[in-house]
Amino acid sequence: MKVEHLTWQESRGWSAEPSLQQAAVVIYFAAKHLLEDGNVLKELKSHYSNALLLGCSSGGEIFNGEVQENTLVVTAIEPREFRVKSAQATIDKMEDSFAVGKHLGEALNAPDLKSIFVLSVGSYVIGSDLVKGFFEMIPEHVIVTGGFAADMDAQFGQTFVGLDESISDKVIAAVGFYGDSVEVSYGSVGGWDPFGPERVISKAENNILYELDGKPALKLYKEYLGEEAKDLPRSALYFPLNIRPDKGSDHDIVRTIIGMNEEDQSLIFAGDVPQGYVARLMKGDFNHLIDGAEEAASLAIKHSSLEESEGQKAVALLVSCIGRKVLMGQSVADEVEAIEERFDKRVSTIGYYSYGEIGHHRSTGKCGFHNQTMTITLLSERTQA
């Protein structure tokens, strides 16, 4: 497998001349205004005319151990043997999330399908339903990872996903990886600290939480936040919710609050909050979040054969939540540096800050939609015997 990594900035242009002309797939992440302009995307396609192009708008870009803004980052991959195939679907409303996932899963399914990397627009999509739709049509052993498009302002407004030269604010697109030579592993960890009692989600619908233990959710949330409540809804990024099916379950998921309704005292989340689940508030400690990112890298390596295969190269696709970036500020670079230190020089990294991550749970292995995690996809090709 041959790989090249590039970045593009308005002031400098390309970091190097694109040269991998036989690349089969190119994955990119970019500032929203660069995608809206369209010129750099056309240029990218002209350099990689034979490749599938998949990308999205971001809340900040990650390139070889650094966090950037207002740039485009690219990884181009030329496999030795494995194949790739793309699919996309338009989505107009949340209720279509499951059907769209099902459509994409059916389009990409094949006997030798090993993994799918999916990018979704960041609005009007129920991530958990999207994932469930995929697995209606593909086997459980297929690894599905990816993320939701984002924007720098963290307001959960318009975002873009692109496949080849086109971009749209109503598209979900994915690339499937096929064949025995391709190897995909993953790690997805948050690192947030729970606090306060665990409460039952007593009234909820899709991504709207109305009551916890029979009490208005927003009122209760404000009580916990204290002085921080005056900065809502932005301060909600600092205090996500941990949910799980019951108190004995290891399958916990983090959910980010993206809005609130004073009239009915509800909280609006970036993902579903199933009624009957139990919930607990979380807060962020910089060191613990950085440890979480490093653990995600360790898990990705553990699930791969990199440590046994000396000549094997890999690409790490990093999808980290915009909430982590908002909370950590300039220190967010530390989580990326921690990952770089955990990987060796055979692993090159690109990524972005997202409105949600798709990945497999570190304890249960079940694929789902997450918030506030560092989710890593490690892609490589096994060396020939």
Long-range contacts (C-beta under 8 A, 24 or more apart in sequence): 1-77, 1-78, 1-79, 1-80, 1-313, 1-380, 1-381, 2-77, 2-78, 3-75, 3-76, 3-77, 3-78, 3-313, 3-315, 3-348, 4-75, 4-76, 5-63, 5-64, 5-73, 5-74, 5-75, 5-76, 5-348, 5-350, 6-73, 6-74, 6-76, 7-61, 7-63, 7-68, 7-71, 7-72, 7-73, 7-74, 8-34, 8-40, 8-71, 8-72, 8-74, 9-70, 9-71, 10-34, 10-70, 18-44, 18-47, 18-48, 18-74, 18-76, 20-48, 20-76, 20-78, 21-47, 21-48, 21-49, 21-50, 22-50, 22-78, 23-48, 23-50, 23-51, 23-76, 23-77, 23-78, 24-50, 24-51, 24-52, 24-77, 24-78, 24-79, 24-83, 24-84, 25-51, 25-52, 25-53, 25-54, 25-76, 25-77, 25-84, 25-175, 26-51, 26-52, 26-53, 26-54, 26-55, 26-74, 26-75, 26-76, 26-77, 27-54, 27-55, 27-74, 27-75, 27-77, 27-117, 27-175, 27-317, 27-350, 28-53, 28-54, 28-55, 28-72, 28-73, 28-74, 28-75, 28-162, 29-55, 29-56, 29-57, 29-58, 29-61, 29-62, 29-72, 29-73, 29-350, 29-351, 29-352, 30-55, 30-56, 30-57, 30-58, 30-61, 30-71, 30-72, 30-73, 31-57, 31-58, 31-61, 31-69, 31-70, 31-71, 31-72, 31-152, 32-57, 32-58, 32-151, 32-152, 32-158, 32-159, 32-160, 33-70, 34-70, 34-71, 34-72, 35-160, 35-162, 35-167, 36-160, 36-167, 38-167, 40-72, 41-162, 41-165, 41-167, 42-165, 44-72, 44-74, 45-164, 45-165, 48-76, 51-76, 52-84, 52-85, 52-86, 52-163, 52-164, 52-175, 53-162, 53-163, 53-164, 53-165, 54-86, 54-117, 54-119, 54-162, 54-163, 54-173, 54-174, 54-175, 55-119, 55-161, 55-162, 56-119, 56-121, 56-147, 56-148, 56-149, 56-150, 56-159, 56-160, 56-161, 56-162, 56-352, 57-149, 57-150, 57-151, 57-159, 57-160, 57-161, 58-149, 58-150, 58-151, 58-352, 58-353, 58-354, 59-150, 59-151, 59-152, 59-154, 59-322, 59-325, 59-352, 59-353, 59-354, 59-355, 60-152, 60-322, 60-325, 60-332, 60-352, 60-353, 61-350, 61-351, 61-352, 61-353, 62-318, 62-320, 62-336, 62-349, 62-350, 62-351, 62-352, 62-353, 63-349, 63-350, 64-340, 64-348, 64-349, 64-350, 65-336, 65-337, 65-339, 65-340, 65-349, 66-333, 66-336, 67-325, 67-332, 67-333, 67-336, 69-152, 70-152, 73-350, 73-351, 73-352, 74-350, 75-315, 75-317, 75-348, 75-350, 77-315, 77-379, 79-179, 79-181, 79-182, 79-381, 80-181, 80-381, 80-384, 81-179, 81-180, 81-181, 81-381, 82-114, 82-177, 82-178, 82-179, 82-180, 82-181, 82-182, 82-381, 83-177, 83-178, 83-179, 84-175, 84-176, 84-177, 84-178, 85-110, 85-175, 85-176, 85-178, 86-163, 86-164, 86-173, 86-174, 86-175, 86-176, 87-173, 87-174, 87-176, 88-161, 88-163, 88-171, 88-172, 88-173, 88-174, 89-171, 89-172, 89-173, 90-168, 90-170, 90-171, 91-120, 91-121, 91-124, 91-125, 91-170, 91-171, 91-172, 92-124, 92-170, 93-124, 94-124, 94-125, 94-126, 94-129, 94-206, 94-207, 97-125, 97-126, 97-127, 97-129, 97-130, 97-133, 98-126, 98-129, 98-130, 98-132, 98-133, 98-136, 99-133, 100-125, 100-130, 100-133, 100-172, 101-129, 101-130, 101-131, 101-132, 101-133, 101-134, 101-136, 101-172, 102-133, 102-134, 102-136, 102-137, 103-133, 104-133, 104-134, 104-172, 104-174, 105-133, 105-134, 105-135, 105-136, 105-137, 105-138, 106-137, 108-138, 108-174, 108-176, 109-137, 109-138, 110-176, 110-178, 112-178, 112-179, 112-180, 113-138, 113-139, 113-142, 113-176, 113-177, 113-178, 114-142, 114-143, 114-177, 114-178, 114-179, 114-182, 114-183, 114-184, 115-142, 115-143, 115-144, 115-145, 115-176, 115-177, 115-182, 115-184, 115-377, 115-379, 116-142, 116-143, 116-144, 116-145, 116-146, 116-174, 116-175, 116-176, 116-177, 117-145, 117-146, 117-174, 117-175, 117-177, 117-317, 117-377, 118-144, 118-145, 118-146, 118-172, 118-173, 118-174, 118-358, 119-146, 119-147, 119-148, 119-149, 119-161, 119-172, 119-173, 119-174, 120-146, 120-147, 120-148, 120-149, 120-161, 120-172, 120-356, 120-358, 121-148, 121-149, 121-159, 121-160, 121-161, 121-168, 121-169, 121-170, 121-171, 121-172, 122-148, 122-149, 122-150, 122-151, 122-156, 122-159, 122-354, 122-355, 122-356, 123-156, 123-157, 123-158, 123-159, 123-169, 125-172, 126-206, 126-207, 126-271, 126-272, 126-369, 127-270, 127-271, 127-272, 127-356, 127-358, 127-368, 127-369, 128-271, 128-272, 128-368, 128-369, 129-272, 130-172, 130-358, 130-369, 131-358, 131-367, 131-368, 131-369, 134-367, 135-367, 143-184, 143-185, 143-186, 143-360, 143-367, 143-377, 144-358, 144-360, 144-367, 145-184, 145-186, 145-317, 145-319, 145-358, 145-359, 145-360, 145-375, 145-377, 146-174, 146-319, 146-357, 146-358, 146-359, 146-377, 147-319, 147-352, 147-354, 147-355, 147-356, 147-357, 147-358, 147-375, 148-270, 148-354, 148-355, 148-356, 148-357, 148-358, 149-354, 149-355, 150-322, 150-352, 150-353, 150-354, 150-355, 154-234, 154-237, 154-322, 154-323, 154-325, 154-326, 156-258, 156-259, 156-270, 156-355, 159-355, 177-379, 180-382, 181-381, 181-382, 182-379, 182-380, 182-381, 182-382, 183-304, 183-305, 183-379, 183-380, 183-381, 183-382, 184-377, 184-378, 184-379, 184-380, 185-299, 185-300, 185-301, 185-302, 185-303, 185-304, 185-377, 185-378, 186-299, 186-300, 186-303, 186-359, 186-360, 186-375, 186-376, 186-377, 186-378, 187-295, 187-296, 187-297, 187-298, 187-299, 187-300, 187-301, 187-302, 187-303, 187-359, 187-362, 187-374, 187-375, 187-376, 187-378, 188-296, 188-299, 188-357, 188-359, 188-360, 188-361, 188-362, 188-370, 188-373, 188-374, 188-375, 188-376, 189-292, 189-293, 189-295, 189-296, 189-299, 189-362, 189-373, 189-374, 190-254, 190-282, 190-289, 190-292, 190-370, 190-372, 190-373, 190-374, 191-284, 191-285, 191-288, 191-289, 191-290, 191-291, 191-292, 191-293, 191-295, 191-374, 192-240, 192-242, 192-254, 192-282, 192-283, 192-284, 192-288, 192-289, 192-292, 192-372, 193-282, 193-283, 193-284, 193-285, 193-288, 194-242, 194-280, 194-281, 194-282, 195-280, 195-281, 195-282, 195-283, 196-224, 196-280, 196-281, 197-280, 198-247, 198-278, 198-279, 198-280, 199-278, 199-279, 199-280, 200-276, 200-277, 200-278, 200-279, 201-243, 201-273, 201-274, 201-275, 201-276, 201-277, 201-278, 201-279, 202-275, 203-275, 204-273, 204-274, 204-275, 205-275, 206-272, 207-268, 207-269, 207-270, 207-271, 207-272, 207-273, 208-261, 208-266, 208-267, 208-268, 208-269, 208-273, 209-241, 209-266, 209-267, 209-268, 209-269, 209-273, 209-279, 210-264, 210-265, 210-266, 212-279, 216-265, 216-266, 217-265, 217-266, 217-267, 218-260, 218-261, 218-262, 218-265, 218-266, 218-267, 219-265, 221-257, 221-267, 221-281, 224-281, 232-260, 233-257, 233-258, 233-259, 233-260, 234-326, 236-260, 236-267, 237-322, 237-323, 237-326, 237-327, 238-283, 238-284, 238-323, 238-326, 238-327, 239-281, 239-282, 239-283, 240-281, 240-282, 240-323, 240-371, 240-372, 241-269, 241-273, 241-279, 241-280, 241-281, 241-282, 242-279, 242-280, 242-281, 242-282, 243-273, 243-274, 243-277, 243-278, 243-279, 244-277, 244-278, 245-274, 245-276, 245-277, 245-278, 246-277, 246-278, 247-278, 250-363, 250-364, 251-361, 251-363, 251-364, 251-366, 253-361, 253-368, 253-369, 253-370, 253-371, 254-282, 254-370, 254-371, 254-372, 254-373, 255-371, 256-321, 256-323, 256-356, 256-371, 256-372, 269-371, 270-355, 270-356, 270-371, 271-356, 271-369, 271-370, 271-371, 272-369, 282-372, 284-324, 284-327, 284-328, 286-328, 286-331, 286-334, 289-324, 289-327, 289-328, 289-335, 290-334, 290-335, 290-338, 291-338, 292-335, 292-373, 292-374, 293-320, 293-335, 293-336, 293-338, 293-339, 293-374, 294-335, 294-338, 294-339, 294-341, 294-342, 295-362, 296-339, 296-362, 296-373, 296-374, 296-375, 296-376, 297-338, 297-339, 297-342, 297-343, 297-376, 298-342, 299-362, 299-376, 300-376, 300-377, 300-378, 301-342, 301-343, 301-378, 303-378, 304-378, 304-380, 305-382, 306-346, 306-347, 306-378, 306-380, 309-382, 309-383, 311-383, 312-346, 312-380, 312-381, 312-382, 312-383, 313-346, 313-347, 313-348, 313-380, 313-381, 314-346, 314-347, 314-348, 314-378, 314-379, 314-380, 315-347, 315-348, 315-349, 315-350, 315-378, 315-379, 315-380, 316-343, 316-347, 316-348, 316-349, 316-350, 316-351, 316-376, 316-377, 316-378, 316-379, 317-349, 317-350, 317-351, 317-376, 317-377, 317-378, 317-379, 318-349, 318-350, 318-351, 318-352, 318-374, 318-375, 318-376, 319-351, 319-352, 319-354, 319-357, 319-358, 319-359, 319-374, 319-375, 319-376, 319-377, 320-351, 320-352, 320-353, 320-354, 320-357, 320-373, 320-374, 320-375, 321-353, 321-354, 321-355, 321-356, 321-357, 321-370, 321-371, 321-372, 321-373, 321-374, 322-353, 322-354, 322-355, 323-371, 323-372, 324-353, 324-372, 324-374, 325-353, 335-374, 339-374, 339-376, 347-378
